[in-house]
Amino acid sequence: GAGVKGVHGAHPNPSDGRELWLDTGEVADVSVFTFSGKPIAATLTAESGLPLRLRPVSPLPPGLYFVKIQLPDGQRLARWVVE
C-alpha cells in the first residue's frame, strides 16, 4: 500500500475507485476529497481485526483523491489514486 505517516497502509492504491482499506488501528474520522477539495460522500466500515473499509457512495472516476484521517494523536493525509 501507499506509505502514509501514522497509517500502515491504504490499499489497493491505485484502485478502481470502489473501496479503499485503511490499516490505521484506531480512527476517529475519515473524509475523502477530490484534488480540488470537493468532499466525496463515503461510508466507513469497521470490523474487529480487519482494516477499515472506506467505500464511496458511487464509484469514483479516475483521478487523484485525498483521504483525511483524524487519529487521536493528530491528522494524516493519504493520497488515493483511482485508475
Disulfide bonds with the S-S distance in Angstrom:
none
